[in-house]
Amino acid sequence: MMFEADKTFDAVVIGGGFYGAAIAAYLARARGLKRVVVLERESRLMTRASYNNQARVHNGYHYPRSFTTAYRSRINLPRFVADWPEAINKDFIKLYAISRKNSKVTARQFERFCKDIGAGIEVAAPELSALFEPRLIEQVYQVDEYAFDSLKLASWAEKELDECGVQVRYGRRATAVYKNEADGLRVIAGVDGTGQEELLCRYVFNCTYSGLNQIGGDFPVIKAGLKQEITEMALMQMPADLGGLGITVMDGPFFSVMPFPARNLHSLSHVRYTPHLNWSDSRGLDPYGRLSDYQRQSRVDRMVRDVARYIPSVANSVYQDSLFEVKTVLTKNEGDDGRPIFFERHLALPNCYSVLGGKIDNIYDILQLIEGIEIGHIAQK
């Protein structure tokens, strides 16, 4: 293999979201790789799914039907808050409310679940409970949960990658990965629609989220079934009595109103109206192409109308914008709402891995798995 400085790397990380950036930084700082490159199709880091989401740092409460997801969130939250304090927003009160009708958990079950995972919980003060329609809500709880500012995380990523010598190439979309000599790999990437470039490396980490199956060459279709959804996250200006709150009503009606620090607004999501379109993922069915072609007609009126039945003051909120994005989930977890990490080693391609995490705090579980990989530099010839 010819060693050329501009195209030969120890590791190529495909995707410049939070996961891709964190993994690239880990490879450089913790594992000592000198030549790491991130390929990002957009013009900046963390502009897709890492930005277009509810910006919640979970503490487990969201997953009463998936103990593993809930427990890992509870364990990971304090570490995430300690590692990225400048991006964490704690300046609000977080409430979880249990619906009287159509909920898959009762208030008593929710309390027991929180005790089982070790998550703090207390019955909300009367003035907070008074914000809810008592005929529809069984109980309201105040909990410990936070939001993150994705713009500040992106700033961290840019600075961190620069300081640890990771190269970031924007406007690149990886189209194929091939076997190369010995244990090497060859990555082909389109360059802003004007051509393509070839990169030689020893390791590839596919962190493309919704694009996991959209890489050709020798790259295999991943083993797990994936469901793709086009989703709408509505951004709202909340009335004064809700401005300092984050609220989730569960577990059936299931909607959330959360601070969105990057825009100084609140996000509004609804289990029925946030998903617009869904399909089973497959190679050749470009999810980003489907998103680009989708007519983005907001469902915010229906969201607000339903949510206001439970929290009447939401009717006084003011719609500002909607974030449309492709959301990817493991098909096997549709029934329990679990968000485990997905980490697959592709045996047909030595040292090639795919990564999917449903929550930002899953990064620690991913890095723990990567710690088990024997990492070495590519040999110069």
N, C-alpha and C positions, 0 to 999 in steps of 0.2 A: 504494500500500500504506500503510495507516495504521500509524504507529509507536506501539506500545503497550509500555511497559516490561516488563510481566509476561509478554508472549507473543511478542515479536519479538527474534530472536537472529541473530548472525552465523552460528553453527553449532550444530546439534543432534547430539549423539553419543548413539546408541541403544545402551545396554548399559554397565553399570558394572563390568565385569570389569577385569582388568589392562590389556588392550588399550584399552578405552574410556577408562579413566582416564588412561593415558599419552598417548593421542592428544589428549584434551581439554586436558591440561596443555601439550602441545606447541603446540597451536593458540593458546593464550593467551600462553605465554611466548616461544616462538620466532617465531610469526607475528603476534603483536600483536593478536589478536582480543579485543575488550573484552567481548563478550557471547556466552559459550559456556555451554551447558547440557547436562548428562548426564541421560538418562532411564534409571532403573534400576527394574526390577520388584520387586526385593526391598527389604528395609528397611535394608540396608547394602551397601557396595561389596564386590565380590570374594567373594561367598558361594556361587557356583555352580561352574562349571568351573575358575575360578582357584584355588579352594580344594580341590575334590574331584578331585585329581590326584596324581601321584607326587612332586610338589615337587622335581623334578630340574632342575638347570641343566646342560644337555647340553654335552659337549665333543667330540661327534662319534662316539664309540666305538659308539654304539647303532645306527648306520646304515651298516654295511659294504656294503649293496646300493644305497645312494643317496649317491653322492659329493657331490653339491651340498648336500644337507641336512647331511651330516657336516661338510663344509668350512665352511659358514656357521655351524654351531654352534661349531666350533673358533675361528673368528674373533670371534664375538660373545661368547663366555663371559668373557674377561678384561674386556671393556667393561661387561658386566652386573654382574660382581662389583665393579668400581670404582664404578659408579653407585649400587648398592644394597647397600653393605657391611654395613649393620646387619641386613639380611634374609638374609644368606648364612651357611650352616652349613658350615664346613670341618672340623669336629671328628670326623671319621671317616675310615677308610681305605676307598677304593673299589676293588673287585675286579671284573674281568670274567673269566669262565671259559668256555672253549670246550668244547662237548660232543663226545664221541667219536662219538656216533651221531646221525643225523638232523640234523646241523648243516649249514647252507648255506654255512658258511665253515670252513676249517681253521685251526689255530693259525698256520701259516705265512702263510696268506692274511690273517689278521687283523693280524699284525705288519706285513706289507707295506702294508696299507690304512692303518694308523696312521701309518706313515712317510710315505705319500703325502699325508695331510692335515696332517701336522706335529704330531700329537698325541703327547705323551709316554707312554711305556709301558715297563714292566720286569717281568720274571718275578717273581712274588710270592715272599716268603720261605717257606722250608719249613714253618714253623709255621702259616702262613696256607693254604698249599696242602693241608696235612694236614686241614683242615676239610672237604674235598671227597672224594667217593667216586672213587678213582683209576680204577676200571673204567669210569666214565661220563664222566670229565672228562679231556680231552687236556692242557690247560695252563691255568694261572691267572696272571693279570696284575694288577699294581697300576697304577692310572691316576690322573689328576687330574680329578676331577669332584665337584660339590658339590650341596647341597640348599638350598632356600630356604624361609623361613618365610612362608607366605601371610598370616598375621595381621599380621606386621610390614609386609609389602607393602601390605596394606589400610590400615594406619595411615598409612603414607607417602602413599597416594593421597588419603585424607581430608584430611590436612594440606596436601598440595601443591595440591589443587584449591581449597581455601579460601584459601590464600595468593595464588594467581594469579587469584582472582576468578571461578572457574568455579562456576556454580550446579549443584547436584545435586538432582534431584527424584526422591524414592523413591516406590515403589508405583505407578510408571508403566509401562505396557506399550504401546509404539507399535503401533498397529493398521493405520495407513495413511499413505502419503506421496503427495501430489498436487502437480502443477505449480501454481504460482501466477503472479502477474503477472511479466512480463519473465523474469528468471533466478531468481526466487524459488521457494521450496518451502513446502508446508504439511504439517505433521506432526500427525496425530491420535493421541492417546494416551489409553488408558483409565486411570482414576484409582482404584486399589484396589477395583475392581468397583462403585464408587458413581456413576460418570459418566465424562465425558471432557473433555479440554481440547485446544485448538488452539494450535499454535506455528508462527510464521512465521519463515523463515530463508533464508539463501542457500546454506548447505552442510549436507548430512546425511552422517554416517558411521554405517553400519549395522555395529555390532560385537557382534551378538547371538549369535555362535557357532552354537549349534544352531538358533537362530531366524531364520537369514538369510532363509529363504523364507516366513516367516510374517507378512510385512507386505503389506497389500493396497493398494487405491487404484490409483495409476498405477505403483506399484513393480513392476518386472518380476521374474520368476523368474530367479535368477542362472544364468549360462551353464554353469558347471561342475557335473558330477554330484556329489552328496554322499551319503555313507553315514552313517546314524545308528546308534549302538549304545548300549544300556543296559549300563553297566559297573559292576563291583564292585571297589572298592579296599579290601582287608582291612587293618585296623590291628591290629598285633600287639605284644606285649611279648616281645622276643627274649631268649633266654638270655644269660648273661654273656659267653660266648665269641664271640657275634655282635653284642653290643650296640654296639660301636664300629666296625661295618662296614656298608658298602653293597655289595650283590652283584648282579651280573647274569650269568645263564647264557644263552648264545646259541650258535648262531643257528638255531633250529628249535624245541627245547624252550622256550627263551626265557621266563624268568621273572626278576623283580627283587625284591629286598628292599632297601628304601631308608629311611634316616631320614626321619621325618615331623615336622619341628621344631614345627609348630603344636600338636601333641598330645604331644610328647616320646615318640613311639612309632616303630615302623617300619611302612611300608606293604608289602604283599605283593600282587604282581600276577602273573598267569599268562596266557600267550597263549591257552590253551585255555579257562580257567575265568573269567577276568575279564569277557569279553564274554558277556552273558546273552541278548541279543535284538538283532537288527539289521534294518534296512529301508532302502530307498532313499528319500531325502528328497523331499518334494513339498509344494506349498502345500495347506493345509487339513488336513495330517496333523501335528497339534501334538506335537512331541517331548516337551515338558514335561508335556503331558496324559498321554501314554503312560507316562512315568516315574511320574507321580503314581498312575496306576492299576495299576502293576506290583506284583505280589506279590514282595516282596524276600526271597527265601529264599537265604541265604548259601551259597556253594560253598567256603567256607574249608576245610572238612575235606578236600575233594578237592585243593585247592591245596597244603595242608600235606603230604598224603600223597605227592604227586608230587615236590614240592620236596625232601622229606626223603630221597628216593632219592639225590639229588645232594649234599645237605648234611645229614647225619644229625641234627645238633644242632637243626635247625628243628623236629623232632618235639617238642622241649621248649618251644617258643614258646607263648604264651598269647594266645588271641584276645580282642580288646577291643571291636571295632566294625567296621562296614563303611560305606563311603561309596559310595552309588549315584548315578550321574550319567549324562547323555547325552553321549556323545563323538561328535564329528563329524570325518570325514576325507574327503579328496577321493577319489572312486572310482578315479581314474586311478593313484593311488599305493598301492593295496592290495597290489600285487605286489612292490613294492620297499621298502615301509615308509617311503618318503620323506615328509617333513613340510614341503613348501614353503609359503610364504605364498600366500594368495589375495587379490588386490586387484583389484576390478572397478569400473570407471567405468560407470555406467548412462547410456548416451547418450540414452535417452528422457526422463531426468530430469536436467536440468542440475545439475552440482555435487553429485551424489548418488553415494556410493561404498559398496561392501560390502567388509568385511575379515574374513579368517579366517586365524588362525595356529595351527599345531599345537604350537608350543613357545614358552615364555615369552621366550626370547632372540631369537625372530623379530621382536620389536618394532623392532629397529633397521632391519631390512629394510623394514618397513612405513613407518617414519618417513622413510626415504630416498625412498620413492615419493611420500609426501605432500609432501616438499620440492619436487617437480617441479610441484606444483599451484599455479597463480596464485591467491593468496588475497587477498581484499579485504573490507572492511567492507560491511555492508548499508546502503543509502542511507536516510536518514530522509526522510519526507515529511509 
